[in-house]
Amino acid sequence: MGYIKEPKGIDFVVDPTPLTVEDRKKISDIIAHYKSTGQKMPLSKTMREPRYSKTIKKKEIA
């Protein structure tokens, strides 16, 4: 993975996405399960869904 050069006059800012209390609890449970068993915890279907519902197709980009 390389570095992205910022164009002159433009600053890239990356803000973390704030987590809800429920998300923090899920993450803590997954980490605790991994530490105790050494195996990945099977994720429910809702946790595997992408955060963004709209997908961008190549035709829309061009």
KEMAR-305006 format. One line per 2 residues: number of its first residue (from 0); their letters; for each residue x, y, z of C-alpha. Coordinates in steps of 0.001 Angstrom, whole numbers. Last residue first. Example, Ala and Ser with C-alpha at 12.3 -4.5 7.8 and 13.67 -1.06 7.14 Angstrom:
<sites>
1> sa> 13670,-1060,7140 ~ 12300,-4500,7800
</sites>
This chain:
<sites>
61> ai> -17675,7088,-16414 ~ -18563,6528,-12749
59> ek> -22202,5594,-13364 ~ -21224,2979,-15974
57> kk> -18761,1367,-13545 ~ -21560,782,-11047
55> it> -21732,2480,-7704 ~ -23417,537,-4949
53> ks> -26014,2189,-2759 ~ -26646,595,650
51> yr> -23540,1873,2380 ~ -22673,133,5641
49> pe> -22177,-3183,3871 ~ -24066,-6208,5189
47> rm> -21945,-8757,7056 ~ -23165,-7683,10509
45> tk> -26786,-8239,9502 ~ -26054,-11818,8358
43> sl> -24623,-12803,11724 ~ -20886,-13148,12076
41> pm> -19156,-16394,13025 ~ -16503,-15594,15651
39> kq> -12979,-16062,14388 ~ -10934,-18630,16251
37> gt> -8197,-18306,18886 ~ -10665,-19505,21518
35> sk> -10367,-17031,24420 ~ -8733,-14144,22557
33> yh> -11013,-14547,19540 ~ -14165,-14607,21680
31> ai> -13036,-11518,23620 ~ -12335,-9660,20363
29> id> -15770,-10544,18939 ~ -17525,-9553,22166
27> si> -15673,-6215,22303 ~ -16627,-5491,18682
25> kk> -20270,-6273,19389 ~ -20268,-4054,22506
23> rd> -18657,-1161,20592 ~ -21300,-1493,17868
21> ev> -24134,-1409,20445 ~ -22682,1689,22136
19> tl> -22645,3401,18750 ~ -19410,3976,16900
17> pt> -18305,7303,15452 ~ -16721,6978,12008
15> pd> -13157,8210,12186 ~ -12351,11354,10255
13> vv> -9909,11262,7367 ~ -8918,14686,6083
11> fd> -7309,15116,2675 ~ -6079,18657,2189
9> ig> -6299,20340,-1224 ~ -4314,23414,-2288
7> kp> -1685,21447,-4171 ~ -2837,17891,-4838
5> ek> -2316,15540,-1919 ~ -113,12578,-2661
3> iy> -1542,9221,-1690 ~ 964,6930,-29
1> gm> 1431,3347,-955 ~ 0,0,0
</sites>
